[in-house]
Amino acid sequence: MSAIPTHLEYVAAELEARAAYRDIWNHGYIGDSKPWRYATAADALTKELSDNPGTRTLTAIRANLAHPHGARTPVPSAKAGRAALRALGTLTRDQRSKHTNAAELIHEATSDAVADAFHLADEYHLGPDDIHDLHDMRVSPSGFTDHVEQPVRDLVLLVGNLLALASAYGWAEESVIWRAYDRFEEEYMAAADAT
C-alpha cells in the first residue's frame, strides 16, 4: 500500500471485506476463524481510509482532473465538481434521502469537500485564505502564475469546480467557504487537542 492510500486501495479493501463477510455468511464461520479476522481487518482498513481527509481530497482531485473540463480556466466547471463528489460517494441515493432537496445536499457536500481540501492545503503550508486567493487568481483573465506548483494548482482547480457546482444550485461561494472554514477549524482544533 502506498504512503497515501489511493481510492483504488480503498475500493479494494472494501471489496475484500465484502468477500470475507460473504464467506462467513455462506460457510458459517464465526468467532476467531481466519475469514472473520480477515473481514474485521479489511473493514477497519476501509474505515480508516474513508475517514482520512487527505485521501478523500486526493480521490476528488483525481476524479476532477479526469473530467474533460476539470482543468478548464478561467471558468470553473460545475460538471467536474459533480464528478469529484460522485467519486467521494457523497451523491448516492442514500445521501440524497437524508436531505429535503438537492440544493441542501450540494451545499453540505461541497462544503465538506472544500473543508477536506483545506486540510490537504495545510500539508502544503497554505491556509484557507491562500486557497481562496489562488482561486481568485484562477478565475482572473491572466490565470495562474508560474510560481504555483502543480499539486497546489490541482487542489485549487478542485475547489473552484466545487464552488461552481454550489453556485449552480444557488449558493454563494462565500457561504460554502465559510461553512468549510468552520468545519476545518473544528477538525483542526479537535486533532490538536487529541495530540
Stockholm file with secondary structure:
# STOCKHOLM 1.0

chainA/1-195         MSAIPTHLEYVAAELEARAAYRDIWNHGYIGDSKPWRYATAADALTKELSDNPGTRTLTAIRANLAHPHGARTPVPSAKAGRAALRALGTLTRDQRSKHTNAAELIHEATSDAVADAFHLADEYHLGPDDIHDLHDMRVSPSGFTDHVEQPVRDLVLLVGNLLALASAYGWAEESVIWRAYDRFEEEYMAAADAT
#=GR chainA/1-195 SS CCSSCCHHHHHHHHHHHHHHHHHHHHHCCCTTCHHHHHHHHHHHHHHHHHTCHHHHHHHHHHHHHHSTTTTCCSSCCHHHHHHHHHHHTTTSHHHHHTSSSHHHHHHHHHHHHHHHHHHHHHHTTCCHHHHHHHHHHHHSTTCCCTTSCHHHHHHHHHHHHHHHHHHHTTCCHHHHHHHHHHHHHHHHHHHHHHC
#=GC SS_cons         CCSSCCHHHHHHHHHHHHHHHHHHHHHCCCTTCHHHHHHHHHHHHHHHHHTCHHHHHHHHHHHHHHSTTTTCCSSCCHHHHHHHHHHHTTTSHHHHHTSSSHHHHHHHHHHHHHHHHHHHHHHTTCCHHHHHHHHHHHHSTTCCCTTSCHHHHHHHHHHHHHHHHHHHTTCCHHHHHHHHHHHHHHHHHHHHHHC
//
